[in-house]
């Protein structure tokens, strides 16, 4: 086996082993007897990791800024609500179904916005979120504007349902990071980087820009839907205001920007830092301060470290 291929294989195996260790650690933490709020807070931070990673595949790797994050997240949540109202499948089925429905939406948006770039693409995704929210407000079967209460299933595999959801989100976060890492280190990542840097030049060089854009919108949509699918069981009450919250759009943009958009590590760093800061603020001050904190931190990084924490570290190392 050639040396580069051997190194790639060893790195892939090492990444899988680290992922397994993280999942096992999550299971071990779920069995500890600590304050239940820590599991709620941990769930939110892990959910942010999935959301930030999903956004970065399209917004960071491909350079298409997506303001429609709430649409994909909420579609995953409402897919779960619809299935719970009809056939009541187990949680893994809800997660897969939510991901697939949001992936189809991502694929459709990719086709409908083939020629839109820059701010026009961003406005189109924002309009999508508004349209989808209007649909859910007027769909009484899933609660309409009044919302709908969801009863958690009895008898989770271990512990109570909160710790079980925490463990599930650990697994989803690990899988999303592995997907992003694979994309970044494969020819897909190189093609998306070319698409981000100069789409016209990439087309002239034979890069399949159309297929890469559709791939990015689909995968990003799938992961956002996966993040939203457990949401009904997490909050036990779903309404359009919570599912389509502006927080998801702002946080999804801010977390990769804070950590760095050029690597899979950046969104993870940004999600952990920003998510932890928001949870501490919620407990000590008020949850109303969350968006204020995001705004201040984002402006600071745009001015002082436009390439995020990873870019700042690289600059300091280069001195």
C-alpha positions in Angstrom: 0.0 0.0 0.0 1.4 3.5 -0.9 2.5 5.6 2.0 -0.2 8.4 1.5 -2.9 5.7 1.3 -1.6 4.0 4.4 -1.5 7.3 6.3 -5.1 8.0 5.3 -6.2 4.6 6.4 -4.5 5.0 9.8 -6.1 8.4 10.3 -9.5 7.1 9.4 -9.2 4.2 11.8 -8.0 6.6 14.5 -11.0 8.9 13.9 -13.4 5.9 14.2 -11.7 4.8 17.5 -12.0 8.3 18.9 -15.6 8.5 17.8 -16.3 5.2 19.6 -14.6 6.4 22.7 -16.7 9.6 22.7 -19.9 7.6 22.3 -19.0 5.2 25.1 -18.1 8.3 27.3 -21.5 9.7 26.5 -23.2 6.5 27.6 -21.1 6.5 30.8 -22.0 10.1 31.6 -25.7 9.3 31.0 -25.5 6.7 33.8 -24.1 9.2 36.4 -26.5 10.6 39.0 -26.1 14.4 38.5 -28.4 17.3 38.1 -30.9 16.5 35.3 -30.4 20.1 33.9 -26.9 19.1 32.9 -28.3 16.6 30.5 -30.7 19.1 29.1 -27.8 21.6 28.6 -25.6 18.9 27.2 -28.3 17.9 24.7 -28.5 21.5 23.5 -24.7 21.8 23.1 -24.5 18.5 21.2 -27.5 19.6 19.0 -25.6 22.8 18.2 -22.6 20.7 17.1 -24.9 18.8 14.6 -26.5 22.1 13.4 -23.1 23.9 13.1 -21.5 21.0 11.3 -24.5 20.7 8.9 -24.5 24.4 8.1 -20.7 24.4 7.5 -20.9 21.7 4.8 -22.9 24.2 2.7 -21.9 27.5 4.1 -18.3 26.9 4.9 -17.1 24.2 2.5 -19.2 25.4 -0.5 -19.5 29.1 0.4 -23.3 29.2 0.1 -24.5 31.0 3.2 -27.8 29.4 4.4 -30.3 31.5 6.4 -32.9 28.8 6.2 -31.6 26.6 8.9 -34.8 26.8 10.9 -36.7 25.4 7.9 -34.7 22.2 7.7 -34.5 21.8 11.5 -38.3 22.4 11.9 -39.1 20.1 9.0 -37.3 17.3 10.9 -39.2 18.1 14.0 -42.6 18.2 12.3 -41.9 15.0 10.4 -41.5 13.4 13.8 -44.7 15.0 15.1 -46.6 13.8 12.0 -45.3 10.2 12.5 -46.0 10.3 16.3 -49.6 11.4 15.5 -50.1 8.5 13.0 -48.0 5.4 13.6 -45.8 6.2 16.7 -42.6 4.6 15.4 -39.5 4.3 17.6 -37.0 7.2 17.8 -34.5 5.8 15.3 -37.2 5.7 12.7 -38.1 9.3 13.5 -34.5 10.4 13.1 -34.0 8.7 9.8 -37.4 10.0 8.5 -36.7 13.5 9.6 -33.3 13.5 8.0 -34.7 12.1 4.7 -37.5 14.6 4.5 -35.1 17.5 5.1 -32.6 16.0 2.6 -35.4 16.1 0.0 -36.1 19.7 0.8 -32.3 20.4 0.5 -32.2 18.7 -2.9 -35.2 20.7 -4.1 -33.7 24.0 -2.9 -30.5 23.1 -4.7 -32.4 22.6 -8.0 -34.6 25.7 -7.6 -31.6 27.9 -6.8 -29.1 26.6 -9.3 -28.2 30.0 -10.6 -28.5 32.0 -7.4 -25.3 32.9 -5.7 -24.2 35.1 -2.8 -26.9 37.2 -1.1 -29.6 36.0 -3.5 -29.2 32.4 -2.4 -29.3 33.5 1.2 -32.5 35.4 0.7 -34.1 32.4 -1.1 -33.3 30.2 1.9 -34.7 32.8 4.3 -37.9 33.0 2.2 -38.1 29.2 2.3 -38.1 29.3 6.1 -40.9 31.9 6.2 -43.1 29.9 3.7 -42.6 26.6 5.5 -43.5 28.3 8.9 -46.7 29.7 7.4 -47.6 26.2 6.2 -47.1 24.7 9.6 -49.1 27.5 11.3 -52.1 26.5 9.1 -51.7 22.7 9.4 -53.9 21.8 12.3 -53.0 18.1 12.3 -49.5 18.9 13.6 -50.8 21.5 16.0 -51.1 24.6 13.9 -50.4 28.0 15.5 -51.4 26.7 18.9 -48.8 23.9 19.0 -49.1 20.3 20.1 -48.1 18.4 23.2 -46.1 15.2 22.7 -46.0 12.4 25.2 -42.6 10.7 25.6 -42.6 6.9 25.2 -42.4 4.9 28.5 -39.5 2.6 29.2 -36.4 4.0 27.5 -33.5 1.5 27.0 -31.7 2.9 30.0 -32.2 5.7 32.6 -34.9 8.2 32.1 -35.8 9.7 28.7 -33.8 12.8 29.2 -30.5 10.9 29.7 -31.5 8.6 26.8 -32.0 11.7 24.5 -28.6 13.0 25.6 -27.0 9.7 24.6 -28.7 9.7 21.2 -27.5 13.3 20.6 -24.0 12.2 21.5 -24.2 9.6 18.7 -25.7 12.0 16.2 -23.0 14.6 16.9 -20.3 12.1 16.4 -21.8 10.9 13.2 -22.2 14.4 11.8 -18.6 15.3 12.6 -17.3 12.1 11.0 -19.4 12.9 7.9 -17.9 16.4 7.7 -14.4 15.1 8.2 -14.8 12.5 5.4 -16.1 15.2 3.1 -13.3 17.6 3.9 -10.6 15.1 3.3 -12.0 13.6 0.1 -12.2 14.8 -3.4 -15.7 16.2 -2.5 -14.1 18.6 -0.1 -11.5 19.7 -2.6 -14.3 20.2 -5.2 -16.4 22.2 -2.7 -13.4 24.4 -1.8 -12.9 25.1 -5.5 -16.6 26.0 -5.7 -16.3 28.3 -2.8 -13.2 30.1 -4.1 -14.3 30.7 -7.7 -17.3 28.8 -9.2 -16.7 30.0 -12.7 -13.0 28.9 -12.7 -14.0 25.6 -11.1 -16.5 24.9 -13.9 -13.8 25.7 -16.5 -11.4 23.2 -14.8 -14.0 20.4 -15.1 -15.3 20.5 -11.4 -18.9 19.2 -11.3 -20.2 22.3 -9.6 -23.9 21.5 -10.1 -23.6 18.0 -8.6 -21.4 19.3 -5.7 -23.9 22.0 -4.9 -26.8 19.5 -4.9 -24.7 17.2 -2.7 -23.9 19.9 -0.2 -27.6 21.1 0.1 -28.8 17.5 0.5 -26.3 16.4 3.1 -26.6 19.6 5.0 -30.4 19.3 4.9 -30.2 15.7 6.1 -28.1 16.5 9.1 -30.3 19.5 10.1 -33.4 17.3 9.9 -31.6 14.6 12.0 -30.9 17.3 14.6 -34.6 18.4 14.6 -36.1 14.9 14.7 -35.7 14.3 18.5 -36.9 17.9 19.3 -40.5 17.0 20.0 -39.5 14.5 22.7 -37.0 16.9 24.1 -39.4 19.8 24.7 -42.6 17.7 24.7 -44.5 20.7 23.2 -43.9 21.8 19.6 -45.2 25.0 18.1 -44.0 27.0 15.0 -42.4 29.8 17.1 -40.1 27.3 18.9 -39.3 25.0 15.9 -38.7 28.0 13.5 -36.9 30.1 16.1 -34.5 32.7 14.8 -32.0 31.4 17.3 -31.2 28.5 15.0 -30.5 30.7 12.0 -28.2 33.0 14.0 -26.4 30.3 16.0 -25.9 28.1 12.9 -24.1 31.1 11.2 -22.2 32.2 14.3 -20.8 28.9 15.6 -18.8 28.1 12.4 -17.7 31.7 12.1 -16.4 31.7 15.6 -14.6 28.4 15.3 -13.5 28.6 11.7 -15.3 27.5 8.5 -12.5 25.8 6.7 -12.2 22.7 8.9 -14.6 20.3 10.6 -13.0 21.2 13.9 -14.2 24.9 13.7 -17.9 24.3 14.0 -17.3 21.9 17.0 -15.2 24.5 18.8 -17.8 27.3 18.1 -20.7 25.1 19.1 -19.2 24.1 22.4 -18.0 27.6 23.3 -21.2 29.4 22.3 -23.6 26.7 23.5 -21.9 26.6 26.9 -21.9 30.4 27.2 -25.6 30.5 26.4 -26.5 27.8 28.9 -24.6 29.5 31.6 -26.3 32.8 30.8 -29.7 31.1 30.8 -29.1 29.9 34.4 -27.4 32.9 35.8 -29.0 35.9 34.0 -31.7 35.2 31.4 -32.3 33.3 28.2 -33.3 36.6 26.6 -29.5 37.5 26.6 -28.6 34.6 24.4 -29.0 36.4 21.0 -27.2 39.5 22.5 -24.2 37.4 23.4 -24.2 35.8 20.0 -24.3 39.2 18.3 -21.5 40.6 20.4 -19.2 37.6 20.1 -19.8 37.4 16.3 -19.1 41.0 15.7 -15.9 40.7 17.8 -14.7 37.7 15.8 -15.6 39.3 12.4 -13.5 42.3 13.3 -10.6 40.7 15.2 -10.4 37.2 13.9 -12.4 36.9 10.6 -11.1 33.3 10.1 -12.3 32.2 13.5 -10.3 30.6 16.3 -8.6 28.2 14.0 -7.4 31.0 11.7 -6.2 33.0 14.8 -4.2 30.0 16.0 -2.6 29.5 12.6 -1.7 33.2 12.5 -0.1 33.1 15.9 1.8 29.9 15.0 3.1 31.6 11.9 4.7 34.5 13.8 
